Amino acid sequence: MNSARIIFYDWPYSPFCMKVRAILDYKQLEYERVNPVGRIGAIRRRGGIGKVPAIEIDAELIVDSTDIAHELDRRFPDPPLLPVDPRERALCHAIEDWADESLYFIGLYYRWYEAEGRKPIPRAFGQSPMGRITYRFYLRRILGQLRGQGTSRKAPEHVARDLERHLDAIEAMLTPGPYLLPEPHRGAHLSPEQAARPYLCDFALWGQLNYLSRTPVGGKAIKGRPAIQNYFELMALR
């Protein structure tokens, strides 16, 4: 049980909040979940970034999922989120950044831009006047991000090819698995499943895949990929 008071500003639909939530649970930390609606302005004033995830540890606010993960690992180092080996640590960073900054926009496209994926979003914001205004604000903002980053300027067939290439790469990285990085320095008497452990890159990838899998196109594309399906089940047990 952790002695620090942890408050987690958690928008449950965000892949980055999924990432942080999974890390908190993996480290078996007690925390209070707070809906960030109506608090974004205060988070921006305190943290400089008006978005979630954000977390308070004994009243100190930390924003950005990567910064949060590193701070949690510094304060609560067991189990670790980063490999000891420098090369594995570098790979962990590269894969996390790819998931957060590249794969993220594929999920965003199929949730906010693609017509079927967008249909359920307004319900998440509710039917109140403020809920509708908030939805329209985020819709304009996210569509602008997708265009500025370039994904929505591609033809749908091009984005579909990008999706398949990403999933092919993930399937290959998870073979033989069970996680993204090997754990070569633990006891030889352990099975591969017992010896392996997830690292920060796994939590980043899991958050993005979980988000993508909830879209009609992404969910269909992920089905039939045994390594990814096994990964989902394994990460859910952690």
N, C-alpha and C positions, 0 to 999 in steps of 0.2 A: 504494500500500500504506500503511495506517495504522500509525503507530508505537505507538499506544495499545493496551493489552490490553483486549479487550472480551469479557466473558462474558455470554451471553444465556440467561436462565432461560426456557425455551421449552416450553410445553405445546402440541403441534402442532395440537390440535383447537380452540384458542381463536381467535376472530376477531381479538382484539386482539394475540395473538402473531403471527397471520398478517400483520397490519398492520405490526408492528415488523420482522418478518423481511423483508418486502418492501422496507421502507425501507433496512435494512442492505444488502440485495443491490443496490438501486438506487444507493446511494452507493458500492458496491463496497468495502465495509469487511470486513476479515477479523475473524471472531469465532468464539468457541467456544460451541457449543450445549450446554446442560446441562438434563437432565430435572429439573424442580422437585420431583418426588415425594420426600417426606422432608425437603425444605428450606423448606417454607412457613413453619414456625415461625421459622426464622432470618431469612427475608425479612421477616416481620412485625416481628420485634424490631429489625431494622436500618432498615427503610423505613417502618414504621408502617402498612403495608397488607399483609395476608397473602394476596396473590394475585399472579399473573403476568399480563402480562409484567413482568419486572424485568431490569435490565441493570447490569452493573458495567463502569465505564470506569476503568481504572487503580485498581481497588479501591473506587471511589466508586459506591455503589448508587443507582440511580434507578428509581422505580416509577411506574406509570401510563403507558399508551401515549402519551398526548398530551405529558406531561412528557418522556418518553424521546425522542419525535420532536423536540421543541424543543431539547433538549440536544444531540442528535446534529447538528441543523442549526447550532447555535452552534459546536460543536467542528469539524465537518466540513461547511463551508457549500456545497461544490460537489459535485453539483448542488443547488440550493436547494429546500426544501420549501414555501416561502411566497412568494407573489407580492410584487412591489415595490409595485404600485399599492395604496393604502389600501383602496379599495372592494373590489378583488379579494381582498385579504387578509382583509377582514371576511367576505366570502362564503365564503372557504375555511374560516374558523373556524365559521361557521354550519352549513355542510354537514357538516363533520367532526363537530360536536357532534350534529347530527340523526342521522347514521349510527350514532355510538357510543351514543347515549342513547335513540333511538326505534326505528330499524330493527333494532337489536340484539335487542330484546325479541320482535320477530316471528320472527327466527331462533331465538331461545331457545325460544319456544313450539312451533315445528315440530320442534325437535330433542328437547326434554325433556318436553313436555306431550302432544303428539300421539302416539298409540299407535305408529304405524308408524315415526315418526322416532326414538322412544326405543329401539326394539328393539336396535340395534347398540351402544348406549352401554356396557352392562356389559362387553363384550369389551375395550373400551379400558382398563378398570381391572384386567382380569385376574381369575382365579378364586381367587387366594390369599385367605385370610381378611382380610388388610389391604386388598386390592383391593376386596373386597365391602363391607367397612365403609366405605371411602372413597367408593365409589359411592353407598351409601345416604345418607351424610352430604351429598354434593353434590346428590343428588336432592331431599332435603328442603329444602336451602338454596335451590336454584334454583326449585323449585315455590313456595316462600314468597316469593321475589322476584317471580315472575310474578304471584302473587296480590296482593302489596302494590302493585306497579306498575299492576295493573289488567287486563293483557292476558288472563290466564286466567279472569277474572270475566266476560268477554264470551262470547256464544254463538259456537260455531265458525264460523257463517256471517258473523258480524260480523268476526272476525279475518281470514277469507278476503277480505272486502271491503277491510279495511285493507291486506292484502298486495297486492291488485291496485292500490289507489291509490298505494301506495309504488312499485311497479314501473312504473306509468304515469308517475309523476313522474320516476323515474330515466331511463326511456326518453326522455322529453322533454328532460331536462337533458343527455343524451348525444347529442342531435341538434342540429347536425350532427356534433358531436364533434371530434376523437377523445376528448378528455378533458373534465372538467367545466367548466374555466375556459378562456377564450381567452388567447392569448399575443400581445397586439397590438404589442409593442415589439421583436420580433425581426426579422431581415432579411426584406425583402419578396421576396427571391429564393428563399426557402425554400418548400417545399410546406406545406400545413396540417399534415400529419403530422410533418414535420421541425421546423416552427416551434413546435408545441405541446409541452407537457411536463406530466407529472403533478405535482400538488401534494399536500400533506398530506391534503386532503379526498378525493383519489382513492385514496390508500392506505387511508384509513378505510372508504370505501365498498366498495372491492375486498375488504377483509377480511370485511365483513358479508355481501356478496353471495356470496363464496366459501363462507362458512359456511352460508348459507341454501341455496345450490345443492346442497349435499350431503345435504339432507333430501328425502324423497320428494315432499312437497307443493311445497316451494320449487323443487326442480330442475325439476319439471314446469311450474310457473308461469313460470319464467325462459325456458324453451325457446320459440322462436317470437318472441322479442324481439330483432330484429337488432342494434340499437344496443348492448344489454347483451352479446350474444354477441361482437360485435366488440371491445368493451371488455375482456372477459375475455382474448381472444387478445392484444390490445395490451399489457395489463398483464403478461401472462406473459412477454413479450419483454423487459421492462425489467429 
